[in-house]
Amino acid sequence: MTTLLLVRHGLTAMTGPVLAGWTPGVRLDDRGRAQVAALAARLAPLPLAAVVSSPLERCAETAEALAAGHAPPIEKIETDERFGEVRYGDWTGRPLKELAEEPLWRVVQAHPSAARFPGEDGEALAAAQHRAVTAVRDWNERVAADHGPDALYAVCSHGDIIKSIVADALGLHLDQFQRIQADPASLTVIRYTETRPFVVRLNDTGGDVAALVPRPPREGSGKEGFASGDAPVGGGA
């Protein structure tokens, strides 16, 4: 029943018009810092067992805000390169409106499972999804072993990486992942059980988070008397 909180980094000067990728030194701007401060305040009541971050500066700064805003503050932020941005190769640093004229753009939009970005360090989107989902599985096991099966933890990552993790959780082919949206400083929540994941929130940019706090189980194998991996018929309360 480990619960994963996926947080996209806040805004930077490059977010939107330019594909930042692994460009070094891309940090949150004033808008992004305000966004992550507000998100950290929202998440402060949650009993986070760990905060994990992509190694890129914009995610590290977002993770630092979450850790500092936690009560009590989380002293150590874990870094996992597998949550790093897609390696866009020769597309890195180029304006999106320019990239939209490239033949590969249509492949990325309509058939992303076949897309590999150009250049020596260009990565396939399928490979990026595989590394990110593998990292989630590893962290689920680690967090559950150290903090119990009902633990919550946060991962600060990037738009396409978050979308690919959500697609996996929904059982969608990677070719459908462009139907998912992950805005800057958004919160996406996935609860993992023995039998299936549940996407609890998607692209959440405001609102109460009290319902994410784990509750003690009632009599029976699950909190309502059914198995923890069962979906309540009718949607539940």
N, C-alpha and C positions, 0 to 999 in steps of 0.2 A: 504493500500500500504506500510505498514511497511517493511523495509528491514533489514534482519538479516545477519550479518557478522560472520560466524563461523570460529574461529581460533583454530587450534590445537597447543598445547604447543610446544616449541622448544625441541631440543634433550637433553637427560640426559645420564649419564653413563649407565643407565639400559635400555634405549630405544633400542629395537631390540632383544638382546639376552635373556632378562629376562622380565617376566610379572610383572611389578611394582605394578599395581593395586593401592590399598590404602596404600602401604608402606609409612610410614612417613619419612619426610626429604629428599625426592628425588627432587633435584633441577636441574636447567639448568646447563649444563657444558659450557665450553668456546664456543663450536660449537653452542649450543642452544642460548646462549646470543647473539652471532653474528647474528644468524638467526632472532631472534625477534627484534633486533635493526634495521635490514634491513626492516623487515615487518612494523615496526612502522614508519619508514621513508616513506615507500610507502603509508601508510594509513593516514599520517598526514594531508593531505588536505581535508579529508572527514569530514563532519559535524556530528560527532558521538554524539548522544544524551545520550548514556550511555555505560559503559563497565562493563560487568558482568563476573564473573569467578567461575569456580569450586573452592572448598576450598583447593585443593591440591597445594603444594608449586610450582610445575613446571608450573601450570596454573596461579597462583597468580603472579609469576614473569613475565610471558608473558603479563598478563593484565597490570601490572605496567609499562612495557615498552611501551605498546600501549597508556596508559593514559598519560605518561610523554611526549611522542613524539607528542601528539595531539596539535594543535594550536587553541586556547590556551590549556594548559595542563588540563586534567580532574582530578579534585581533589579527587573525591570519586569513588572507585571501589566497585561495589555491588558483594556480594558473594551469590551464590545459590547452595546448596548442591545437588539439582536435576541435575545439570550439572557435578557432580562428576563422576569419573571413574566407570565402572561396578565393582561391588563387586565380585571379583573372588574367594573369599573364600580360600579354601586350595590350590588353584593354585597360589595364590599370592606369589611372590618372587622366583618362580621356573623357570628354563631355558626353553625356548620355545621348544628346540629340545627334551627335556625330556617330556614335556607335549604332544608333537606330538605322543608319543607312547601310550597315554591314550586312552581308548575307547571313552571317551567323546569328544575327539578332532574331530573325524569324524562327530559327531552330530553338534558340533559348526560350522564346515565347511559346511555341507550339509543340516542341518535342525536346524538352530539356534533358531527358534521359540520354539523348544522343549528343549533347553539346559538350565539347571540350574547348577550352579557351586557348587561343594561339600563344606561341612562344615557349621557350624552354621550361618556364615554371608554370605554364598554364595547366589548369586542373579540370578534370571532367566533373560536371555537377553531380553525377552519380557517385563518384569517388568522394566528393565533399560530403554528400549525405551519408555515405557508409561510415566515414570516420566520425561524424558527429553523432550518429545513432549508436555506434559502438561505444563512444565516450559516455553517452547517457546510460547505457546498460551497465558499464563499469562503475559509474558513480552511484547508480541506484543500489548496486550490491554493496559498495563501500559504505555509503551513508546508512543503509539498513543494518549492516553489521556493526557499525560503531554507535548508532543512535536509536536503533529499533525500527521496526517495519513501518511505523506511522510518521516517520520523520519528514520534514520539509527541507529542501535546499534550493538555492538560487544559482542560476547560471547566466552570466552576462555574455551575450553573443551578438550576432549580426543578422540582418534581415533574411538573406537567403538561407543561412544555416538554420535559423529558427523555423522558417517555412518548411524546410526539408524534414526537420524533426517532427513537426506537426503532421505533415503528410504521412510519415511512417506511422505515427500514433493513430491516425484515422484510417489506416489501411489503404491509403491512396497510392496509386502509381506515381512516380516522380513527375510524370508528364502532366499531372494535375496540380502540382504545387504552386503554379502561378495563380491559382484561384484563391490562395491564402494571402492574407496581408499581415504584416508586422511593422507597425509604425515606430518611429524613434521613441524611446522611453516607454514602450508598451509592455504590458505584462501578459504572458500566456502561461496557463497552468495545465499540467498534465499529471494525472494520478495514475501510477502504474500498479497493477495487481498481478497475481500469478497467471491469470488467464487473458487479460487484455488491458490496454490503457484506456483511460477516460480523459477526453479533452474537456476540462472544467471551465476554462476561460480562454478566450482568443482575442488578441489585440486590444486588451483592456487598458484604457488610458484614464480611468477615473472610477471612483466608487469605493464602497466598503469592502474590506477583505476579511472580515471576521469569520465568514463561513469557511475560510480555508484552514482555520485552526483545527487540528485533528480532535475528534471527540472520542471519549471512551466507548468501546463496543458494548452493546447491550447483550442480553442472553441470546445464545445462538452463535453461529459461526461468523456472522457479520453484524454490523451495528444495528440492523433492523431484523436480525434473525435469519437472513439469507447469506449466501456466500459472498465474500468481499469482492469478487470479480463479477457478480451479477448486476445487471442493469435493472432498476426498479421498473416494473410494468406501469405504464401511465406517467412515468417521469419522476415519481417520488415527490417529496415535499422539500 
